[in-house]
C-alpha cells in the first residue's frame, strides 16, 4: 500500500516562476509543436511577428519565438520580469550541477524561468527504456550522495515521486511507467525555497 507524506507549504504558496511554468506549459507545448510545422521558411518573419503579437495579446506575456526552429521559445511577464524559457533537447545552463541526471535518458523538454527577485525554477522531462524500479533506485542513491534530501511522497507499481531539497532549492522527481509501456518517463521540478 502506498503511503503519502504530506508536506506543509509556505503561506506564500508556490514561487511565482513555478506558477508561470505550470500555467503556460500546456499552451506553450502545443503551440511549439504546431508552430514548428506551420511556420515555413517563406513566411517565417511575418508569421513569427503575427504569432508573437497574438500570444502577447492573449497572455499579456512578451514572447520570443524567433528560435522556434531550434526548439526554443521565451516568455517574459512585463509586470514582474519573470521569464520562462522552453528548450527541448538542452539542459539549462543554470540547472544545479550537483543534481544527478539518469545516465542514457533522453531529454525531451525543458522549462526554466526566473523572476526579477532572482528566483529560478526548472521543469525537465526525460524518458528511458529502463524499468521504473531501476530509475527510482538510481535517484534514491544518487540524490543523497550529491547532497540532496529526499522523501518518498508517493509510491505505486506505476509511479514513484520523491520530494527533494537542498539549501536553496526544493521540488520533486516523479517517475512513471504505465502498464504495458516500453518506456519510463520522469519529470524533475525544482524551484527556489
Long-range contacts (C-beta under 8 A, 24 or more apart in sequence): 2-154, 2-155, 2-156, 3-152, 3-155, 4-153, 4-154, 5-151, 5-152, 5-153, 5-163, 7-151, 7-153, 7-163, 14-191, 15-115, 15-119, 15-121, 15-191, 15-192, 16-80, 16-82, 16-115, 16-119, 17-82, 17-84, 17-113, 17-114, 17-115, 17-119, 17-120, 17-121, 17-191, 17-192, 18-121, 18-189, 18-191, 20-75, 20-77, 20-82, 20-84, 20-113, 21-84, 21-111, 21-113, 21-121, 21-123, 24-59, 24-61, 24-75, 24-84, 25-111, 25-123, 27-59, 28-73, 28-75, 28-84, 28-86, 29-86, 29-109, 31-55, 31-73, 32-68, 32-71, 32-73, 32-86, 32-88, 35-65, 35-68, 36-68, 36-69, 36-71, 39-68, 80-115, 80-116, 81-115, 81-116, 82-113, 82-114, 82-115, 82-116, 83-113, 83-114, 83-115, 84-111, 84-112, 84-113, 85-110, 85-111, 85-112, 85-113, 86-110, 86-111, 87-111, 87-112, 91-124, 92-122, 94-120, 95-122, 95-124, 96-166, 96-169, 96-190, 98-146, 98-147, 98-148, 98-166, 99-143, 99-146, 99-148, 99-188, 99-190, 100-138, 100-139, 100-142, 100-143, 100-145, 100-146, 101-126, 102-126, 102-128, 102-130, 102-135, 102-138, 102-139, 102-186, 103-138, 104-128, 104-130, 105-135, 105-186, 108-185, 119-191, 119-192, 120-191, 120-192, 121-189, 121-190, 121-191, 121-192, 122-171, 122-188, 122-189, 122-190, 122-191, 123-187, 123-188, 123-189, 124-187, 124-188, 125-185, 125-186, 125-187, 125-188, 126-185, 126-186, 126-187, 126-188, 127-183, 127-184, 127-185, 127-186, 128-183, 128-184, 128-186, 129-182, 129-183, 129-184, 130-184, 131-177, 131-184, 132-158, 132-159, 132-160, 132-175, 132-176, 132-177, 132-184, 135-175, 135-184, 135-186, 136-160, 136-175, 139-173, 139-175, 143-173, 164-190, 165-193, 168-192, 168-193, 169-193
